[in-house]
Amino acid sequence: MSKFGVLVMGPAGAGKSTFCAALVQHLRNNRRSCFYVNLDPAAEDFAYEPDLDIKDLISLEDVMEEMGLGPNGGLIYCFEFLLENLDFLTEAIDPLTEEYLIIIDMPGQIELYTHIPIVPALVKHLTRFGALNVNLCAAYLLESTFVVDRAKYFAGTLSAMSAMIMLEVPHVNILSKMDLLKGTVSKKELKRFINPDTSLLDDDPSDTNAAVVSAQDPGADLSSADSVMAGGSFKRLNRAVAQLIDDFSMVSFLQLDVQDEDSVGAILSYIDDAIQFHEAQEPKEPNDEIATGYEDGDMS
């Protein structure tokens, strides 16, 4: 029996837990079943109580205190411990039917998705390559305010592409917190960021600002962060990153405003398509009168 799930990922502050809460609320409003899993061992506040919480197995606070590790090292230890105790996930998820959407809320340390094989190993266990046979897709959130800074935008896009390559599952990439851009960036301008390409660097506002600062202060410290980021080497690095993303042509974005239920519903429809949710649902028995369109006495 197939199961269906979405792995909600992205850097810290991208709005992953807020999106999970909005998704849970939307599913409940539409009378769909969901199973909410928290795999962030440092998370404490939830709009909806998780059905399964990694902190019932191990918490980051305990690891840092007992092992003397920092936040990043402690988080990696927590996931290594989870991989050694996968029955914690299996026993909770295995009984779920195909009517459920499994929502998995992940931590925000992007190294877990990009260059450490921990999350890829977890994904293999969850999907048809492992024990649970979950039709899984990843939702990678990137804060929409990154579009104001092209360097941040392309760095975030590169991390999304890296996660796509590492995890090898269908991806839905999302620009979150769209409400923060209202009145700041026009809709026409935003459309340029849906499909990243190098032309976005041709009219980077930060280049103009840097030129103005340099003209006003020709004696500025060339080793300062502002000077380095305005220098030719940094621009060439950004263009190389943008060209790499353009060459792979893997990443495109959807726009999300969690305060708009239609926006949440639109994202959910893409997730459903990626995991082929509706194709696996049993057809419901229609009411005979609705199916035929008339009563027995109306056949004359």
Buried (B, 14 or more C-beta within 10 A) or exposed (E): EBBBBBBBBBBEEBBBBBBBBBBBBBBEEEEBEBBBBBBBBBBEEBEBEBBBBBBEBBBBEEBBEEEEBEEEEBBBBBBBBBBEEBEBBBEBBEEBEBBBBBBBBBBBBBEBBBEBEBBBBBBBBBBEEBBBBBBBBBBBBBBBBBBBBBBBBBBBBBBBBBBBEBBEBBBBBBBBBBEBBEEEBEEEEBEBBEEBBBEBBEEBEBBEEBEEEBEEEEEEEEEEEBBEBBBEEBBEBBBEBBBBBBEEEBBBBBBBBBEBBEBBBEBBEBBBBBBEBEEBEEEEEEEEEEEEEEEEEEEE
